[in-house]
């Protein structure tokens, strides 16, 4: 076994391990209770996300159960929770109403396949290229989408819906000030439901949205033609789910790494998310990714550290729904709307739009954040917004770096010396040829590149063009100070552009 493989195993070793937790009654109790709290917290959001996706509540509940249990064994980040999420629901929402449930499930399975492929190809390593401004834009756009998706439940609704939503919001604001042992969204749902049942208030309920599960999920093989046309229909949605799911999962994993001061295997987490989505689809689920809120409830509030908590969250979720399904069906939709409004408010990065932040932040950073939000809102696709935001950030970065190259000229006797400082690549080297005084220089010219680096063929071509211009005037050019990498690139490419 190579030393690198040994180092990776040590780097990603769980601390504490599942075996250590099983041997410690105190630790095991903490993990199980954390799973119970997370399982309770998953119920209202899984149902709400099902509604956003345009499918029965049981679809989101099945998905959360299957994904939480499977990721507990497969994932690369212990204690992280995977379930149905708003990000995935928003991307996949148009499929079921337009093409039907079979195409919906086929999309979920294909999204899982895409994630496995991306995971094997090492897409986790590309996360370092997503700027913070893009991620802020992604989070803000997601929050706006989640908030706006509640409008159908609020427009032309019975008038009692509005005070019930307000009650739910007040409870969620006040509850953390009283205690944080029980999740505030769960308390809010219970109180609003109790008010509706006690006073027999006629408002839309979860039961009106569709039938809740009464048994284990069954295999669901989508009845769709295996043709190129089917692929072209579902592939854009599947790719969007895959990209959004991976981004949210890897960002959540990074956050848990920082909280627990441990490392996690992001590549393993990437393909594990894909397998979990495939299993979710095969058993009739809507797919999903890591859920930041419930993960924080488990890791930060409840002290979860192992896969046991994630596994218990999935098991408790299923038992609560199957055993107490009749109660869950009486939950008013107003309670879930209140939960989702608070999720949107909590998810939005309010600090990013504060006047003091906007004044201090470089205008380019703010522009990238706004561009990401606008692209998401225009295309209704979070993945398109993130990719577009990265492209905008890249263009702005290239423009900024291109102006960092300087050329200083000095003449001593019959020698002109040019000192080039900065990174030389296509954006900066295009103007390099214009910074030399060809007719006025003496017969010998020295170009000192000790303060720069050659990154691409465009720079080599520019240096060749400079030598050609001087040669046409009968003058010689000596290029000195290149580092080893620059020498190799120029040696390989010089003279090949004519």
Order of alpha helices (4+ residues) and beta strands (2+ residues): alpha-alpha-alpha-alpha-beta-alpha-alpha-alpha-alpha-alpha-alpha-alpha-alpha-alpha-beta-alpha-alpha-alpha-alpha-alpha-alpha-alpha-beta-beta-alpha-beta-alpha-beta-alpha
